[in-house]
Amino acid sequence: MRRGGDYGRPSVIPGSIAGRYPVGGQTWLAALDAIEVPIFIHDAEHRVIEANRAYYQQAGLAPEEILGRPYYEIFPLCDGPLPGCRHGLQAAHPEGDEASPTSSEAVEEYFTTDAGHTFLSRSFTVHDEDGAYRHSVHILENITRRRRAEQDQKRIHQALLEREEQLHRLFENMTEGVLVVTPDGTVRYANPSAANLFARDSTALIGAVIGLPIGGPDAQEIGLRSPAGELRTVEMRVREIRWHEQPAHLLNLRDVTERKHIETELRRAAIVFEEAHEAILVTDAEQRVITANPAFTEMTGYTEQEVLGKDLALLRSGFHDESFYTAIDDALAKQGYWTGEMWNRCRDGTTFATLVTVRAIYDDAGHLTHYLAVLADISRLKEYQSQLERIMHSDPLTGLPNRLVFQDRLHQALVANQKQTGFFAVLSLDLNDLKAINYSLGHAVGDAILQQLAERLRNALCEEHTVARLGGDEFGVLLLGVRDASEVAAITEDLSKGLDEPFQIADRAIPIAASIGIAVYPEQDAGAADLFQQANAAMHQAKREGVSYRFFSEDLTEQARERVQLGSELREALNQGALELHYQPQIDLSSGAWVGLEALIRWHHPVQGWISPERFIPVAERIGLVTTLGAWVLEQACRQGRIWLDAGFEFGRLGVNFAAPELSAPDLAERVLAALDRARLPARYLEIEVTERLLVDPDPEVIQQLQLLRNHGVTVALDDFGTGYSALSYLRDLPVDRLKIDRSFVDGLPDDERTLAIAQAIAGLGRNLGFTIIAEGVETPAQREALIGIGCPWAQGFLFGRPAPVAGIEALAPHFPRTDTEGGHSRGGGDAGRAK
């Protein structure tokens, strides 16, 4: 076998074959060899009778190794005869069912060799003149490269189709809008996100002409208005592309409205953070500082760099124990925030008071990420509070507790001993001849005697007892922890002996006697006011009898019987309509304008004449009539307000006083609003007045009811301010619009410097906390000028008008200019009050 090279032909073809299969002469064979594709000819038994040079080369055999043998043995291109060969056999053997092709018909077949080569076989049969089969001719073309090229092209085409489909799905699901537009603005493609921006369907948008400003590749912001009129901010990027062989623009559209809003809010927050007067800290979840604003540095002395990464314990002052901080952590874990007062330490070691609000910050998954703390320095406010409390709760001359403190401690003793069935005593002490000494020797001597008396009393009593100066030469003593009346008598005798020594004033020894009255609990089962009245009655009896002290007994007074009788007559007067309302004007001190009225209940007794409210109101409280009385006052005041409005009289606001039982009613707001509704009086014309003592440690339900009324437009005033014990922390959170300076702080104006200081402090406190201030009991022009000088805007009192019935008010009104009280709103309400 010869492979490759020049394959020669045999000089003699076997005669048996040549004779049986003549195929042409040498010229025909030369032409056959000139053809570059393999060609072979076989007979009906598939034996090769002739082949060209290309066939021998393809087979890698010499002619003598091929001729006369079945072609599929010599050159195994397939497993058996090709289909075209079978057609030839059927032509040679007419018994076959299929018709034989004519010599002019060709059959094309594709087949692949074991080596992976693909061939195209074109075959046809040759018949003689009689139509008998002679042989078959096969032309073989190696189309492996072409077939592979076609397959590669098909794979590339399929990949392009898949890529196009992927891009289409990508565009269809993108959150960014994608538009393809021609240079004239005609839309050729729009994905759903782009269609949403234009509030149209994708198919409806295609073919539409849009007037978007086509710029360069840099992002530009444009405004798109929705059908609802909402302006959206869209960021657009443009690229030049070819679309179906035509120039076009690819537009990427991103709705950045929310991002722009967030950026704006962040800029605002940054400004607040940098410019805030309060210190602001941000920490991580472990309470390590991440950032701090300039106010923090100003407040604490620590720079931001000094506290970065530090624990907040750096600021602890040592004033609070660990349970305090544990409670803060518990509040943050349970409700997400904490607010309260806290003492902190500066960089230089000094401490300062702060009002702190801390909030826990969570991510979208609910995981704690940060804490935000805001600190307001309230050191001055605390100092101011301390000074004010010292002024308000101590006697400036003697340094002893004043009447307010004494009354409060007496009330606390009653509450404590009612629970424990204890025993205590109240003493009322009065100097007998101090007025004569003041007249003969001067007030300076009298003041010196009072100071020495206070020191003797303080030294004679142990710490659990209380001694207070109640006013003038009147003192009160509260003896706690005593066993019985005999022990009280022993202590009282010691006090009396201590007062027997003359008072040494300069070079003068001045003897002065004192009278003491005693009431004991529970022998006299009474309230705080009654107990002291009983002690006071006993003191006066001792003074009349010329003895040093006297215990109270019912024989000393007819007060109890009078109270019972007065209560019965008050109930009858209410039922018969014998009570009436008087009104007192409230005035703008700067303009003299009328800003409101206070409704005051009055009772004209058929025998005793006018009875003071200070006398019958406590009786009403004692017999449980105060709520009914208060409801009557509210109803009458609202009706009268409506009558005045209908008559064209703009009275400002009507102030109505509310007692403790009224405030504690769960339906307070409902009853007040119902009264306004029945009278058809707008809520802005009503102001309810509550006393300061009612809001010490206030009931949350009361606060909620008052806030509900304020939400409807009713104004709330804190009456008799300065006579109770409201902590500033309570005052800050109370639903109150007005503070009314008690008349006790007005009486001494303008000459008493301490009284002036108290009034000025109250006015300043009110302004700082956003309240409107009104002074009660103004009776002289000098008091009015003093109030103007300390910045008190409004007042009421006899100087401007006594409480008067409806006719008197209507006659008085034309003498005062009117002003718009709406302009006086401070914390959500109007201004009216109670001045006597």
Secondary structure as UniProt FT lines:
FT   HELIX           15..20
FT   HELIX           26..34
FT   STRAND          39..42
FT   TURN            44..45
FT   STRAND          47..51
FT   HELIX           53..59
FT   HELIX           63..65
FT   TURN            66..68
FT   HELIX           71..74
FT   HELIX           83..92
FT   TURN            94..95
FT   TURN            103..104
FT   STRAND          107..112
FT   TURN            114..115
FT   STRAND          118..127
FT   TURN            129..130
FT   STRAND          133..142
FT   HELIX           144..173
FT   STRAND          177..181
FT   TURN            183..184
FT   STRAND          186..190
FT   HELIX           192..197
FT   TURN            198..199
FT   HELIX           202..205
FT   TURN            206..207
FT   STRAND          220..225
FT   TURN            227..228
FT   STRAND          231..243
FT   TURN            244..245
FT   STRAND          246..255
FT   HELIX           257..275
FT   STRAND          279..284
FT   TURN            285..286
FT   STRAND          288..292
FT   HELIX           294..300
FT   HELIX           304..307
FT   TURN            308..309
FT   HELIX           312..315
FT   HELIX           322..335
FT   STRAND          337..345
FT   TURN            347..348
FT   STRAND          351..362
FT   TURN            364..365
FT   STRAND          368..377
FT   HELIX           379..393
FT   TURN            396..398
FT   HELIX           403..420
FT   STRAND          424..431
FT   HELIX           434..441
FT   HELIX           443..460
FT   TURN            463..464
FT   STRAND          466..471
FT   TURN            472..473
FT   STRAND          474..479
FT   HELIX           485..500
FT   STRAND          503..505
FT   TURN            506..507
FT   STRAND          508..510
FT   STRAND          514..521
FT   TURN            522..523
FT   HELIX           528..545
FT   STRAND          549..551
FT   HELIX           554..556
FT   HELIX           559..575
FT   TURN            576..577
FT   STRAND          579..588
FT   TURN            589..591
FT   STRAND          594..605
FT   TURN            606..608
FT   STRAND          609..611
FT   HELIX           613..622
FT   TURN            623..624
FT   HELIX           626..646
FT   TURN            647..648
FT   STRAND          654..657
FT   HELIX           660..663
FT   TURN            666..667
FT   HELIX           668..679
FT   HELIX           683..685
FT   STRAND          686..691
FT   HELIX           692..695
FT   HELIX           700..711
FT   TURN            712..713
FT   STRAND          715..721
FT   HELIX           728..733
FT   STRAND          738..741
FT   HELIX           743..745
FT   TURN            746..751
FT   HELIX           753..769
FT   STRAND          772..775
FT   HELIX           781..789
FT   TURN            790..791
FT   STRAND          794..795
FT   TURN            798..800
FT   HELIX           806..812
FT   HELIX           813..815
FT   HELIX           821..824
//
